[in-house]
Amino acid sequence: MLEKVITFDSSAKRFILSAFGKAVDTEGYIVEKDHPEQRVVTLEGEQVLEKDFAGLQKGSLIFVKSGLVSAIKLSDRLS
């Protein structure tokens, strides 16, 4: 199965998040735009800072953090 990947410049982060109904709170965490007290989490249950946001995976909006460990975990899930 072929996975679709969209890459984007870091300056587009807020635009991408907004398109998916997300925002960034005063502490820098990604939150639900309509419920800003609700922070988004990765599959591992980690809250996601905007600076660590690397992308989204299809499937109820799975948030992916930047870094080698997250990339390996994503690769394993896609295999």
N, C-alpha and C positions, 0 to 999 in steps of 0.2 A: 504494500500500500504506500502510495506516495503522499508524504506530508507536505503541507504548504507552510512556508516560513516567510514572514515579513520582517525585514530588518528596517531600522529607522535610526536617525541621528538622535542624540540625547536631547537636542533642542525640541524634538517632537513629542517627548514623553507626556507632557501635560495634555497635548492635543489627543494623543492615543488614549490616555486614561479617560478623558472627558467623553470620547466617542463610545466608551464602554461603561459610562455611568459612574466613573470613579473620580476622586479628587484627592488632594493632599492636605492633611491637617496641619496645624501650627507646629507640630513636632516633626513633620516631614514624612509621616506614614501615609500610605495609600489607604483611602477609606471609601465607603459607599457614598456617592454624591448626595443621595436623598437621606442617608442616615450616617452623618459624619462621625458619630460615636462608634460605628462598626468598622474596624480595620480589616483589610483583606489579609488572608494568610496563604502560605504555600501549602502543598500537600503534606508537608511535615509539620504544619501548624505554626510556622514562624510568621510573625507580622513582617510586612515588607515596607522598607523605607524607599522613598522615591529614588534616592541615589543608588540603591541596590536593584532597582527594577530593570530587568533585562528583557522581559517579553511575556507574552501570554500563550498558553497552549489551549487548543480546542478541547472542550469538555468542561462545561460549566465554569469557564474562565479560570484556568489553573495558572497562578502567577509563578513566574520563574525569576529567581534572583540571579544577579550577575556572579561570576566566579566559576572556577574550574569544577568544584564539587557539584554545583547546580547544573552545569553543562553535562557532566557525566550522568547525573541522575536523569536528566531530560533525555539523553541519548539512550539510556537503558529503557526508559518508558516507551520510546519510539521504536525500539527493536522488536 
